[in-house]
Amino acid sequence: MVLLGLTYAIIEEAFVTQSLFNPNYLGLRLLDYGYIDSLGISIWWTLLS
């Protein structure tokens, strides 16, 4: 059940709202803090979304 929840969350953020890989989503500047070079995303946005 946890795996399905994580899969849904990743799909929703990456494809539905398109905020996972968009650094300037809604002008929030998501990559300013907690940026991970190897993933190309911010860890805080990934964990809190």
Steps between C-alpha positions, in 0.01 A plus 500: 500500500788738580662423165177583316473827694856600414447410136184709486673798664789492254270468199279783623786743568699410189228475236172644626613821671841494327667648806757232578751603233389860444732728701272804475161337557247777577791736570592310819870450411496140620869428445638775723532269802589132516604457135647158412719513188485131413117498503446851370226565756456657840471252783269727703248534221510125441443417866238763577284470191 
